[in-house]
Amino acid sequence: MTVRRLEPVLVDRIAAGEVIERPAAAVKELVENAIDAGARSVAVTIAGGGRELIRVVDDGAGMTPDDLALAVERHATSKLPDGDLFAIRSLGFRGEALPSIGSVARLSIATRRHDAPQGSGLVVEAGEKGVVRPVAAAPGTRIEVSDLFIFTPARLKFLKSDRAEAQAVSEMLRRLAIAHPEIRFSLEGEHAGNFDWPAEAIGEEGLLRRLGRALGRDFPENALRIEAEREGFGISGFAGLPTFHRGTSAGVHLSVNGRPVRDKLLLSAVRGAYADVVPADRHPVLFLDIGCDPRSVDVNVHPAKTEVRFRDPALVRGLVVSGLKAALAAAGHRATTTGGARTLDAFRAVLSMGGSGNAIPRPAFPETSGWSAPQPTSFSAPQAGFADFAAASADARAHLAEPSADALERPLGAARAQLHETYIVAQTREGVVIVDQHAAHERLVYERLKAERARSGIARQPLLLPEVVELDPVDADRLNTAAGELEGLGLVIEPFGPGAVLVREAPSQLAGGNLQRLVRDVADALAEHGTAGSLERRLDHVLATMACHNSVRAGRRMRPEEMDALLREMEITPNSGQCNHGRPTYVELKLADIERLFGRR
């Protein structure tokens, strides 16, 4: 078989498959060019999910006629003036986007520099470049791509529905908009979730406003400021509270020197930082930008430029994990404001159904100012019995007298009652707090054990009578293999024949607990995390299992002083807004919202 050189147009179409695999990729390349050109406004319009039309209009620097003629040639770029691939400071640098698009679609460009009297236009179709002509154009650049992949039918077949492709365009543009809040971004098109976000002021407030638009209006009040530096690397941004989580990782936004990325190393670092506070099947919501010297990161890893390679990946991962963990710990007992909103929504649903699941008509109150509700003509209950009827009903009441002003000013308020021997009801100056006693105490014990381990090792107590625990031989072997690690956690075991272990010492805080169940649960924890993840994460999982065994259980009646002590300790304990499984430990209901619930406002 004879070897021959492929036609240049065919080479371009093959190469285009690496850069432009779907409409969202074409939009990404064009918008990145606009950002590199200094644009302060970028408007994107699509039709047919981007297959029929992609239009990108920016107010950037524009191009001269000579620059325009060269811009559609492969590997022609203005972004590497010295040819140094180790110091890339722009989003684009390969010089492949425009020729790749022009080889698989109809490409039309109109551009004008701000100091030029007129603009220049050029059309590229199926790789064939037209002639640069004078055109009327506003300062900046306007690019239209029509009939994408019309010259590569095989690629066209693999595209998804118009809705799916439009949503991919929207997601990509949102990621760029989050990384560059100082630029106005707009998107218009069917199924695209149209938006028009104004340019924000440079700084924390502007970034937080942009994140509120992109991640939901509840995000700013549930976000933590992230700021950390180490050896030439810095991270900055905002991260959601642990209880502000979602079912997919779409809410995780990362950038490196302003370049949005979906890098495996960084995603792993985020998961590691939240592993202790977010449910395993949920994902945090955040935006982090990693800033560094361009020479410390390689962005020339893949044509899509969404993956990067750091010179010191362990340093970067450690910085992200420690920065996030420090912010989460500093948040203390904070839980999301959305928990109270969900509770109120549940109350409203019950009220609308009459509290029994059967819908009942709700009274209509005329809005005329002279109307007043009809007064009852009689009251059948005797007056003497009314006081008994009005008395609070609860498993235990913390105070019959008014709570102290100091307690009311506390973040979690003053304990007032225990309901169903499970939930503590506390009163604050602005409303009501409902605490899940088991979830809260489980987190408190867990944090105590972690602090002990970090400080001097977990205190342990010898058992008067060592306890034998029968296990599956595989589980027993797994426990014996980890005996050294478990001793550091206060649990001292030794082999006791096939399929059994002997417990000689246990953590002091777990004294008196059910050791049989504890050891079995620890074996399960090791089976789940024994071969994956870092040692610290594995030990934390075992500690969480231990903490669950010494927590105040649902169904246990608590004394008033115990309830108040629990609230006070929650207020000073890191991560106490969620239990070891990532569920909230309390919800707060504002008095104003409760009054609206009953029509008092």
RODO-2510 file (C-alpha; in nm, 4 decimals, decimal comma):
residues 601
     n   res          X          Y          Z
     1     m     0,0000     0,0000     0,0000
     2     t     0,1399     0,3371    -0,1016
     3     v     0,1912     0,6073     0,1605
     4     r     0,0624     0,9482     0,0559
     5     r     0,0220     1,2882     0,2120
     6     l    -0,3368     1,3842     0,2978
     7     e    -0,4969     1,6912     0,1488
     8     p    -0,4653     2,0023     0,3720
     9     v    -0,8456     2,0368     0,4001
    10     l    -0,8759     1,6736     0,5105
    11     v    -0,5955     1,7253     0,7642
    12     d    -0,7838     2,0260     0,9024
    13     r    -1,1058     1,8271     0,9370
    14     i    -0,9287     1,5458     1,1210
    15     a    -0,7605     1,7936     1,3538
    16     a    -1,0903     1,9769     1,4070
    17     g    -1,2304     1,6622     1,5687
    18     e    -0,9891     1,7073     1,8598
    19     v    -1,0736     2,0736     1,9188
    20     i    -1,4391     2,1034     1,8118
    21     e    -1,6248     1,7880     1,9132
    22     r    -1,9635     1,9581     1,9744
    23     p    -2,1225     2,3070     1,9538
    24     a    -2,0293     2,3883     2,3139
    25     a    -1,6605     2,3426     2,2247
    26     a    -1,6928     2,5868     1,9342
    27     v    -1,8595     2,8445     2,1585
    28     k    -1,5885     2,7945     2,4213
    29     e    -1,3082     2,8623     2,1726
    30     l    -1,4770     3,1726     2,0328
    31     v    -1,5611     3,3184     2,3734
    32     e    -1,2073     3,2527     2,5012
    33     n    -1,0752     3,4456     2,1994
    34     a    -1,3061     3,7340     2,2940
    35     i    -1,1802     3,7330     2,6543
    36     d    -0,8178     3,7264     2,5360
    37     a    -0,8980     4,0251     2,3126
    38     g    -0,9930     4,2287     2,6222
    39     a    -1,3707     4,2186     2,5721
    40     r    -1,5924     4,3627     2,8449
    41     s    -1,9118     4,2329     2,6867
    42     v    -1,9712     3,8977     2,5156
    43     a    -2,3088     3,8089     2,3629
    44     v    -2,3767     3,4539     2,2401
    45     t    -2,6744     3,3448     2,0284
    46     i    -2,7407     2,9879     1,9176
    47     a    -3,0029     2,8089     1,7091
    48     g    -3,0689     2,4386     1,6769
    49     g    -2,8520     2,3681     1,9817
    50     g    -2,5610     2,5372     1,7984
    51     r    -2,5804     2,3177     1,4918
    52     e    -2,7670     2,5717     1,2804
    53     l    -2,6122     2,8894     1,4152
    54     i    -2,3564     3,0143     1,6648
    55     r    -2,3081     3,3901     1,6887
    56     v    -2,0528     3,5488     1,9230
    57     v    -2,0309     3,9283     1,9435
    58     d    -1,7709     4,1038     2,1573
    59     d    -1,6355     4,4548     2,2118
    60     g    -1,2729     4,3470     2,2301
    61     a    -0,9699     4,4866     2,0492
    62     g    -1,0721     4,3684     1,7022
    63     m    -0,8333     4,2833     1,4167
    64     t    -0,6698     4,4577     1,1240
    65     p    -0,7298     4,3204     0,7702
    66     d    -0,3873     4,1535     0,7707
    67     d    -0,4486     3,9954     1,1122
    68     l    -0,7887     3,8693     0,9980
    69     a    -0,6426     3,7022     0,6898
    70     l    -0,3858     3,5245     0,9045
    71     a    -0,6180     3,4363     1,1946
    72     v    -0,7948     3,1615     0,9965
    73     e    -0,4676     2,9893     0,9090
    74     r    -0,3728     2,6906     1,1211
    75     h    -0,1317     2,7601     1,4084
    76     a    -0,1425     3,1354     1,3548
    77     t    -0,1899     3,3222     1,6845
    78     s    -0,1114     3,6532     1,8537
    79     k    -0,0946     3,4976     2,2016
    80     l     0,2586     3,3584     2,2027
    81     p     0,4692     3,6581     2,1023
    82     d     0,7916     3,4950     2,2220
    83     g     0,6897     3,1351     2,1418
    84     d     0,7270     3,0297     2,5080
    85     l     0,4877     2,7397     2,5761
    86     f     0,5968     2,7336     2,9417
    87     a     0,4550     3,0796     3,0228
    88     i     0,1040     3,0838     2,8735
    89     r    -0,0960     3,3763     3,0122
    90     s    -0,3926     3,3643     2,7735
    91     l    -0,6854     3,1233     2,7432
    92     g    -0,6102     3,0390     2,3809
    93     f    -0,2658     2,9797     2,2348
    94     r    -0,2779     2,6960     1,9803
    95     g    -0,4091     2,8923     1,6816
    96     e    -0,6440     2,6063     1,5930
    97     a    -0,9949     2,7259     1,6795
    98     l    -1,0885     2,9398     1,3774
    99     p    -0,9345     2,7126     1,1096
   100     s    -1,0881     2,4061     1,2768
   101     i    -1,4341     2,5634     1,2775
   102     g    -1,3905     2,6916     0,9222
   103     s    -1,3036     2,3415     0,7985
   104     v    -1,6295     2,1826     0,9267
   105     a    -1,8793     2,4712     0,8913
   106     r    -1,9520     2,8068     0,7255
   107     l    -1,7568     3,0727     0,9151
   108     s    -1,8183     3,4447     0,8777
   109     i    -1,6103     3,7083     1,0609
   110     a    -1,6598     4,0847     1,0782
   111     t    -1,4107     4,2794     1,2889
   112     r    -1,2941     4,6344     1,3505
   113     r    -1,0301     4,7868     1,5703
   114     h    -1,1433     5,0769     1,7877
   115     d    -0,9154     5,3227     1,6041
   116     a    -1,0068     5,2027     1,2518
   117     p    -1,2519     5,3947     1,0277
   118     q    -1,4099     5,0740     0,8959
   119     g    -1,4164     4,7032     0,9590
   120     s    -1,3009     4,3971     0,7683
   121     g    -1,4945     4,0832     0,6772
   122     l    -1,3983     3,7308     0,5756
   123     v    -1,5879     3,4105     0,4943
   124     v    -1,4460     3,0582     0,5254
   125     e    -1,6468     2,7627     0,3946
   126     a    -1,5354     2,4002     0,4124
   127     g    -1,1772     2,5162     0,4648
   128     e    -1,1811     2,7435     0,1632
   129     k    -1,0828     3,0972     0,2648
   130     g    -1,2433     3,3902     0,0900
   131     v    -1,1053     3,7383     0,0350
   132     v    -1,0861     3,9978     0,3097
   133     r    -1,3275     4,2820     0,2248
   134     p    -1,4212     4,6130     0,3886
   135     v    -1,7470     4,5890     0,5839
   136     a    -1,9504     4,8013     0,8218
   137     a    -1,8789     4,6765     1,1726
   138     a    -1,8925     4,7966     1,5312
   139     p    -1,5656     4,8019     1,7279
   140     g    -1,4824     4,4480     1,8305
   141     t    -1,5533     4,1202     1,6523
   142     r    -1,8666     3,9423     1,5320
   143     i    -1,8364     3,5753     1,4383
   144     e    -2,1129     3,3578     1,2920
   145     v    -2,0849     2,9820     1,2513
   146     s    -2,3635     2,8162     1,0532
   147     d    -2,4303     2,4537     0,9607
   148     l    -2,1720     2,3151     1,2016
   149     f    -2,0324     1,9741     1,0930
   150     i    -2,2183     1,9897     0,7612
   151     f    -1,8957     1,8811     0,5916
   152     t    -1,8355     1,5978     0,8407
   153     p    -2,1677     1,4052     0,8473
   154     a    -2,0244     1,1293     1,0696
   155     r    -1,9598     1,3799     1,3506
   156     l    -2,3056     1,5291     1,3013
   157     k    -2,4690     1,1921     1,3699
   158     f    -2,3089     1,1662     1,7117
   159     l    -2,4489     1,4961     1,8416
   160     k    -2,7265     1,4797     2,0997
   161     s    -3,0645     1,6502     2,0859
   162     d    -3,0940     2,0264     2,0376
   163     r    -3,1937     2,0595     2,4027
   164     a    -2,8901     1,8640     2,5284
   165     e    -2,6470     2,0553     2,3069
   166     a    -2,8000     2,3914     2,4074
   167     q    -2,7703     2,3036     2,7743
   168     a    -2,4043     2,2073     2,7213
   169     v    -2,3447     2,5493     2,5649
   170     s    -2,5152     2,7156     2,8615
   171     e    -2,3105     2,5201     3,1161
   172     m    -1,9850     2,6009     2,9393
   173     l    -2,0648     2,9734     2,9136
   174     r    -2,1661     2,9855     3,2793
   175     r    -1,8291     2,8424     3,3788
   176     l    -1,6493     3,1119     3,1812
   177     a    -1,8787     3,3784     3,3260
   178     i    -1,8043     3,2642     3,6817
   179     a    -1,4286     3,2749     3,6181
   180     h    -1,4563     3,6276     3,4718
   181     p    -1,7199     3,8232     3,6644
   182     e    -1,5810     4,1557     3,5386
   183     i    -1,7201     4,0777     3,1907
   184     r    -2,0848     4,0990     3,0831
   185     f    -2,2104     3,7692     2,9408
   186     s    -2,5403     3,6960     2,7691
   187     l    -2,6851     3,3862     2,6045
   188     e    -2,9905     3,3583     2,3839
   189     g    -3,1342     3,0511     2,2174
   190     e    -3,4047     2,7888     2,2453
   191     h    -3,3500     2,5431     2,5372
   192     a    -3,0406     2,7424     2,6421
   193     g    -3,1726     2,8908     2,9669
   194     n    -3,1228     3,2449     2,8439
   195     f    -2,9431     3,4884     3,0724
   196     d    -2,7867     3,8326     3,0653
   197     w    -2,5420     3,8921     3,3500
   198     p    -2,3977     4,2434     3,3845
   199     a    -2,0302     4,3024     3,4456
   200     e    -1,9487     4,3055     3,8158
   201     a    -1,6984     4,5154     4,0052
   202     i    -1,3620     4,3517     4,0585
   203     g    -1,3362     4,2073     4,4076
   204     e    -1,5116     3,9751     4,6509
   205     e    -1,8526     4,1448     4,6368
   206     g    -1,8632     4,1364     4,2567
   207     l    -1,7612     3,7708     4,2484
   208     l    -2,0226     3,6789     4,5077
   209     r    -2,2954     3,8548     4,3095
   210     r    -2,1938     3,6645     3,9959
   211     l    -2,1933     3,3370     4,1913
   212     g    -2,5416     3,4178     4,3209
   213     r    -2,6631     3,4467     3,9629
   214     a    -2,4914     3,1271     3,8514
   215     l    -2,5268     2,8986     4,1552
   216     g    -2,8593     3,0168     4,2928
   217     r    -2,9736     3,3168     4,4929
   218     d    -2,9367     3,1161     4,8160
   219     f    -2,5653     3,0628     4,7591
   220     p    -2,4232     3,3976     4,8837
   221     e    -2,5772     3,3668     5,2310
   222     n    -2,4602     3,0063     5,2564
   223     a    -2,1055     3,0610     5,1269
   224     l    -1,7691     3,0745     5,3015
   225     r    -1,4795     3,2911     5,1858
   226     i    -1,1778     3,0836     5,0820
   227     e    -0,8298     3,2360     5,0831
   228     a    -0,5003     3,0494     5,1232
   229     e    -0,1433     3,0667     4,9956
   230     r     0,1549     2,8359     4,9968
   231     e     0,4891     2,8399     4,8123
   232     g     0,3823     3,0482     4,5146
   233     f     0,0322     2,9016     4,4832
   234     g    -0,2852     3,0689     4,6039
   235     i    -0,6522     2,9743     4,6109
   236     s    -0,9431     3,2156     4,6356
   237     g    -1,3186     3,1968     4,5957
   238     f    -1,6298     3,0911     4,7840
   239     a    -1,7442     2,7471     4,9016
   240     g    -2,0919     2,6458     5,0132
   241     l    -2,1624     2,5199     5,3624
   242     p    -2,1580     2,1393     5,3897
   243     t    -2,5380     2,1215     5,4172
   244     f    -2,5683     2,3277     5,0967
   245     h    -2,5059     2,0356     4,8626
   246     r    -2,6401     1,8944     4,5358
   247     g    -2,6920     1,5605     4,3686
   248     t    -2,4286     1,6125     4,0955
   249     s    -2,0873     1,7756     4,0707
   250     a    -2,2198     2,0417     3,8313
   251     g    -2,2016     2,2941     4,1150
   252     v    -1,8233     2,2493     4,1520
   253     h    -1,6502     2,5265     3,9533
   254     l    -1,2713     2,5419     3,9328
   255     s    -1,0319     2,7609     3,7400
   256     v    -0,6553     2,7959     3,7107
   257     n    -0,5332     3,1496     3,6421
   258     g    -0,8812     3,2339     3,5134
   259     r    -0,9092     2,9223     3,2937
   260     p    -1,2126     2,7017     3,3779
   261     v    -1,0997     2,3412     3,4194
   262     r    -1,2442     2,0004     3,5117
   263     d    -0,9217     1,8591     3,6452
   264     k    -0,9179     1,5201     3,8205
   265     l    -0,6584     1,6272     4,0778
   266     l    -0,8577     1,9344     4,1844
   267     l    -1,1914     1,7505     4,1883
   268     s    -1,0333     1,4819     4,4060
   269     a    -0,9037     1,7493     4,6437
   270     v    -1,2512     1,9019     4,6768
   271     r    -1,4052     1,5614     4,7473
   272     g    -1,1374     1,4941     5,0074
   273     a    -1,1982     1,8251     5,1851
   274     y    -1,5746     1,7652     5,2065
   275     a    -1,5605     1,3880     5,2644
   276     d    -1,6050     1,4323     5,6383
   277     v    -1,9102     1,6567     5,6198
   278     v    -2,1077     1,5804     5,3012
   279     p    -2,3066     1,2606     5,2314
   280     a    -2,1288     1,0177     5,0021
   281     d    -2,3884     1,0565     4,7262
   282     r    -2,3969     1,4385     4,7373
   283     h    -2,1617     1,7080     4,6075
   284     p    -2,0592     2,0528     4,7370
   285     v    -2,1224     2,3831     4,5604
   286     l    -1,8238     2,6155     4,5201
   287     f    -1,5938     2,8226     4,3011
   288     l    -1,2180     2,8196     4,3489
   289     d    -0,9513     2,9873     4,1394
   290     i    -0,5965     2,8556     4,1701
   291     g    -0,3448     3,1290     4,0982
   292     c     0,0209     3,0574     4,0232
   293     d     0,3140     3,1412     3,8011
   294     p     0,2236     3,0139     3,4500
   295     r     0,5513     2,8235     3,4497
   296     s     0,4247     2,6118     3,7412
   297     v     0,1361     2,4634     3,5423
   298     d     0,1126     2,3012     3,1998
   299     v    -0,2121     2,3857     3,0182
   300     n    -0,0935     2,2241     2,6960
   301     v    -0,2079     1,8763     2,8023
   302     h    -0,5147     1,8303     2,5835
   303     p    -0,6626     2,0233     2,2890
   304     a    -0,9792     2,0964     2,4895
   305     k    -0,7610     2,2728     2,7524
   306     t    -0,9860     2,1572     3,0392
   307     e    -0,7104     1,9501     3,2003
   308     v    -0,3886     2,0854     3,3450
   309     r    -0,0721     1,9416     3,4954
   310     f     0,0959     2,1048     3,7935
   311     r     0,4675     2,0942     3,8550
   312     d     0,3970     2,0053     4,2194
   313     p     0,0570     1,8322     4,2274
   314     a     0,0887     1,7232     4,5925
   315     l     0,1406     2,0841     4,6998
   316     v    -0,1660     2,2033     4,5090
   317     r    -0,3862     1,9232     4,6382
   318     g    -0,2755     1,9838     4,9944
   319     l    -0,3414     2,3582     4,9611
   320     v    -0,6955     2,3038     4,8305
   321     v    -0,7783     2,0459     5,0987
   322     s    -0,6341     2,2470     5,3872
   323     g    -0,7848     2,5754     5,2657
   324     l    -1,1323     2,4271     5,2381
   325     k    -1,1091     2,2371     5,5667
   326     a    -0,9933     2,5486     5,7524
   327     a    -1,2893     2,7488     5,6210
   328     l    -1,5368     2,4714     5,7035
   329     a    -1,3982     2,4371     6,0555
   330     a    -1,4126     2,8146     6,1088
   331     a    -1,7817     2,8087     6,0125
   332     g    -1,8474     2,6259     6,3412
   333     h    -2,2126     2,5389     6,3930
   334     r    -2,3434     2,7210     6,0840
   335     a    -2,6000     2,5331     5,8767
   336     t    -2,7715     2,6446     5,5593
   337     t    -3,0549     2,8935     5,5670
   338     t    -3,2407     2,6721     5,3203
   339     g    -3,3104     2,4156     5,5956
   340     g    -3,5602     2,6483     5,7625
   341     a    -3,7201     2,7299     5,4277
   342     r    -3,7718     2,3608     5,3520
   343     t    -3,9239     2,3103     5,6972
   344     l    -4,1672     2,5957     5,6452
   345     d    -4,2603     2,4592     5,3026
   346     a    -4,3394     2,1245     5,4657
   347     f    -4,5571     2,3008     5,7253
   348     r    -4,7433     2,4891     5,4545
   349     a    -4,8097     2,1666     5,2664
   350     v    -4,9541     2,0060     5,5791
   351     l    -5,1696     2,3099     5,6560
   352     s    -5,3018     2,3205     5,3018
   353     m    -5,4086     1,9559     5,3413
   354     g    -5,5741     2,0190     5,6759
   355     g    -5,3048     1,8243     5,8586
   356     s    -5,4579     1,4907     5,7572
   357     g    -5,3725     1,4515     5,3931
   358     n    -5,7210     1,5634     5,2797
   359     a    -5,7398     1,8968     5,1092
   360     i    -5,9636     2,1498     5,2774
   361     p    -6,0708     2,4899     5,1511
   362     r    -5,8677     2,7733     5,2966
   363     p    -6,0605     3,0809     5,4152
   364     a    -6,0458     3,3825     5,1922
   365     f    -5,9949     3,7127     5,3702
   366     p    -6,1151     4,0222     5,1831
   367     e    -5,8510     4,2925     5,1539
   368     t    -6,0877     4,5851     5,2178
   369     s    -5,9743     4,7883     5,5131
   370     g    -6,3150     4,8003     5,6785
   371     w    -6,3598     4,4236     5,7029
   372     s    -6,3082     4,2421     6,0329
   373     a    -6,3318     3,8766     6,1163
   374     p    -6,6627     3,7633     6,2689
   375     q    -6,6390     3,7191     6,6463
   376     p    -6,7498     3,3946     6,8175
   377     t    -7,0796     3,4252     7,0007
   378     s    -6,9859     3,1816     7,2750
   379     f    -6,6975     2,9756     7,4126
   380     s    -6,7994     2,6304     7,5165
   381     a    -6,4931     2,5428     7,7288
   382     p    -6,5118     2,6594     8,0896
   383     q    -6,2746     2,9412     8,1722
   384     a    -6,1124     2,7453     8,4546
   385     g    -5,9908     2,4802     8,2105
   386     f    -5,8374     2,7209     7,9616
   387     a    -5,5051     2,7525     8,1438
   388     d    -5,4587     2,3770     8,1374
   389     f    -5,5417     2,3683     7,7666
   390     a    -5,2906     2,6436     7,6907
   391     a    -5,0001     2,4819     7,8748
   392     a    -4,7149     2,3653     7,6512
   393     s    -4,7183     1,9958     7,5684
   394     a    -4,3752     1,8359     7,5528
   395     d    -4,1731     1,5435     7,6758
   396     a    -3,9683     1,7787     7,8931
   397     r    -3,9744     2,1528     7,9410
   398     a    -3,6422     2,3240     7,9938
   399     h    -3,7792     2,6311     8,1710
   400     l    -4,1162     2,7262     8,3082
   401     a    -3,9826     3,0770     8,3658
   402     e    -3,8652     3,3139     8,0949
   403     p    -3,5192     3,2265     7,9570
   404     s    -3,2338     3,4617     8,0314
   405     a    -3,1594     3,7431     7,7901
   406     d    -2,8046     3,6126     7,7507
   407     a    -2,9262     3,2678     7,6424
   408     l    -3,1668     3,4194     7,3902
   409     e    -2,8799     3,6088     7,2279
   410     r    -2,6824     3,2901     7,1728
   411     p    -2,6759     3,1599     6,8112
   412     l    -2,8704     2,8453     6,9085
   413     g    -3,0742     3,0112     7,1826
   414     a    -3,2120     2,8730     7,5077
   415     a    -3,3444     2,5177     7,5312
   416     r    -3,7184     2,5248     7,6008
   417     a    -3,8426     2,1711     7,5447
   418     q    -3,7687     1,8215     7,4218
   419     l    -4,0204     1,6741     7,1806
   420     h    -4,0667     1,3015     7,1200
   421     e    -3,7522     1,2498     7,3289
   422     t    -3,5578     1,3215     7,0107
   423     y    -3,5734     1,6900     6,9211
   424     i    -3,4639     1,9865     7,1319
   425     v    -3,6639     2,3031     7,0747
   426     a    -3,4744     2,6232     7,1550
   427     q    -3,5869     2,9842     7,1514
   428     t    -3,3694     3,2614     7,0044
   429     r    -3,4254     3,6337     6,9895
   430     e    -3,5368     3,6052     6,6260
   431     g    -3,7123     3,2698     6,6146
   432     v    -3,6939     2,8994     6,6948
   433     v    -3,4216     2,6355     6,6557
   434     i    -3,5002     2,2622     6,6345
   435     v    -3,2046     2,0311     6,7069
   436     d    -3,1739     1,6593     6,6346
   437     q    -3,0092     1,5517     6,9620
   438     h    -2,8509     1,2312     6,8287
   439     a    -2,7119     1,3885     6,5098
   440     a    -2,5710     1,6845     6,7040
   441     h    -2,4082     1,4782     6,9784
   442     e    -2,2656     1,2336     6,7255
   443     r    -2,0770     1,5200     6,5607
   444     l    -1,9598     1,6578     6,8953
   445     v    -1,8168     1,3212     7,0055
   446     y    -1,6528     1,2748     6,6647
   447     e    -1,4831     1,6149     6,6797
   448     r    -1,3635     1,5450     7,0361
   449     l    -1,2083     1,2163     6,9256
   450     k    -1,0379     1,3813     6,6277
   451     a    -0,8992     1,6572     6,8508
   452     e    -0,7691     1,3983     7,0985
   453     r    -0,6018     1,2007     6,8220
   454     a    -0,4316     1,5105     6,6824
   455     r    -0,3240     1,6355     7,0225
   456     s    -0,1833     1,3363     7,2065
   457     g    -0,3619     1,0245     7,0917
   458     i    -0,7047     0,9086     7,2017
   459     a    -0,7231     0,8217     7,5716
   460     r    -0,8099     0,4592     7,6272
   461     q    -0,9333     0,2541     7,9189
   462     p    -0,8340    -0,1084     7,9927
   463     l    -1,1278    -0,3461     8,0243
   464     l    -1,1614    -0,5302     8,3552
   465     l    -1,2708    -0,8354     8,1580
   466     p    -1,1424    -0,8430     7,7966
   467     e    -1,4261    -0,9062     7,5538
   468     v    -1,4253    -1,1669     7,2770
   469     v    -1,5970    -1,0676     6,9521
   470     e    -1,6884    -1,3395     6,7036
   471     l    -1,6520    -1,2326     6,3396
   472     d    -1,6288    -1,3583     5,9878
   473     p    -1,2676    -1,4794     5,9378
   474     v    -1,2118    -1,2205     5,6649
   475     d    -1,3324    -0,9382     5,8918
   476     a    -1,1214    -1,0679     6,1803
   477     d    -0,8123    -1,0755     5,9596
   478     r    -0,8872    -0,7212     5,8387
   479     l    -0,9117    -0,5975     6,1971
   480     n    -0,5901    -0,7704     6,3023
   481     t    -0,4069    -0,6206     6,0047
   482     a    -0,5210    -0,2722     6,1114
   483     a    -0,4492    -0,3323     6,4807
   484     g    -0,1719    -0,0721     6,4870
   485     e    -0,3964     0,1981     6,3432
   486     l    -0,6817     0,1038     6,5748
   487     e    -0,4548     0,1248     6,8796
   488     g    -0,3879     0,4881     6,7883
   489     l    -0,7648     0,5369     6,7963
   490     g    -0,7943     0,3892     7,1438
   491     l    -0,9162     0,0439     7,0435
   492     v    -0,6673    -0,2296     7,1412
   493     i    -0,7387    -0,5746     6,9969
   494     e    -0,5493    -0,8972     6,9420
   495     p    -0,6191    -1,2210     6,7545
   496     f    -0,8241    -1,4795     6,9428
   497     g    -0,8288    -1,7840     6,7249
   498     p    -0,9829    -1,8072     6,3772
   499     g    -1,2732    -1,5678     6,3237
   500     a    -1,2480    -1,3799     6,6540
   501     v    -1,0665    -1,0901     6,8191
   502     l    -1,0095    -1,0010     7,1824
   503     v    -1,0757    -0,6407     7,2892
   504     r    -0,8438    -0,5376     7,5734
   505     e    -0,8834    -0,1586     7,5740
   506     a    -1,1424     0,0848     7,4381
   507     p    -1,1549     0,4654     7,3970
   508     s    -1,2374     0,6293     7,7317
   509     q    -1,5217     0,8283     7,5774
   510     l    -1,6830     0,5066     7,4599
   511     a    -1,6600     0,3274     7,7925
   512     g    -1,9757     0,1369     7,8741
   513     g    -2,0863     0,1133     7,5130
   514     n    -2,1756    -0,1960     7,3148
   515     l    -1,8288    -0,3219     7,2186
   516     q    -1,9627    -0,6146     7,0169
   517     r    -2,1508    -0,3850     6,7810
   518     l    -1,8682    -0,1286     6,7811
   519     v    -1,6066    -0,3814     6,6656
   520     r    -1,8342    -0,5181     6,3948
   521     d    -1,9072    -0,1694     6,2656
   522     v    -1,5359    -0,0862     6,2654
   523     a    -1,4743    -0,4009     6,0585
   524     d    -1,7396    -0,2831     5,8115
   525     a    -1,5774     0,0621     5,7973
   526     l    -1,2400    -0,0911     5,7193
   527     a    -1,3967    -0,3069     5,4496
   528     e    -1,5443     0,0027     5,2878
   529     h    -1,2395     0,2297     5,3161
   530     g    -0,9550    -0,0104     5,3803
   531     t    -0,8124    -0,0140     5,0302
   532     a    -0,8946     0,3320     4,8992
   533     g    -0,8228     0,6844     5,0140
   534     s    -0,5619     0,8238     5,2459
   535     l    -0,4854     0,6832     5,5906
   536     e    -0,6309     0,9953     5,7542
   537     r    -0,9608     0,9548     5,5720
   538     r    -0,9789     0,5876     5,6669
   539     l    -0,9115     0,6673     6,0318
   540     d    -1,1697     0,9470     6,0278
   541     h    -1,4280     0,7033     5,8984
   542     v    -1,3499     0,4617     6,1801
   543     l    -1,3689     0,7457     6,4337
   544     a    -1,7070     0,8488     6,2951
   545     t    -1,8262     0,4932     6,3449
   546     m    -1,7034     0,4977     6,7042
   547     a    -1,8644     0,8346     6,7737
   548     c    -2,2013     0,7047     6,6637
   549     h    -2,1889     0,4462     6,9445
   550     n    -2,1469     0,6999     7,2221
   551     s    -2,3985     0,9603     7,1096
   552     v    -2,7155     1,0627     7,2851
   553     r    -2,9716     0,8383     7,1232
   554     a    -3,3095     0,9379     6,9924
   555     g    -3,5633     0,8316     7,2545
   556     r    -3,3565     0,9378     7,5562
   557     r    -3,5070     1,2050     7,7772
   558     m    -3,2632     1,4868     7,8531
   559     r    -3,2544     1,7185     8,1524
   560     p    -3,2786     2,0943     8,0894
   561     e    -2,9138     2,1525     8,1808
   562     e    -2,8084     1,8738     7,9413
   563     m    -2,9967     2,0340     7,6554
   564     d    -2,8436     2,3751     7,7180
   565     a    -2,4967     2,2214     7,7485
   566     l    -2,5439     2,0478     7,4134
   567     l    -2,6410     2,3775     7,2468
   568     r    -2,3445     2,5628     7,3950
   569     e    -2,0989     2,2960     7,2842
   570     m    -2,2430     2,2971     6,9332
   571     e    -2,1757     2,6712     6,9113
   572     i    -1,8022     2,6245     6,9680
   573     t    -1,7449     2,2975     6,7799
   574     p    -1,6267     2,2921     6,4158
   575     n    -1,8619     2,1353     6,1614
   576     s    -2,1421     2,0935     6,4178
   577     g    -2,3997     2,2140     6,1669
   578     q    -2,4073     1,8630     6,0186
   579     c    -2,3723     1,5116     6,1560
   580     n    -2,1053     1,2603     6,0557
   581     h    -2,3220     1,1516     5,7613
   582     g    -2,3650     1,5046     5,6251
   583     r    -2,7223     1,5600     5,7408
   584     p    -2,8119     1,8877     5,9165
   585     t    -2,8106     1,8782     6,2959
   586     y    -3,0597     2,1631     6,3313
   587     v    -3,2978     2,3912     6,1429
   588     e    -3,3737     2,7515     6,2289
   589     l    -3,7138     2,9117     6,1773
   590     k    -3,7278     3,2896     6,1821
   591     l    -4,0170     3,4374     6,3776
   592     a    -4,1183     3,6526     6,0809
   593     d    -4,1503     3,3426     5,8612
   594     i    -4,3548     3,1598     6,1253
   595     e    -4,5876     3,4592     6,1521
   596     r    -4,6366     3,4565     5,7753
   597     l    -4,7143     3,0869     5,7975
   598     f    -5,0124     3,1701     6,0186
   599     g    -5,1140     3,4807     5,8281
   600     r    -4,9942     3,7194     6,0986
   601     r    -4,7862     3,9148     5,8475
***
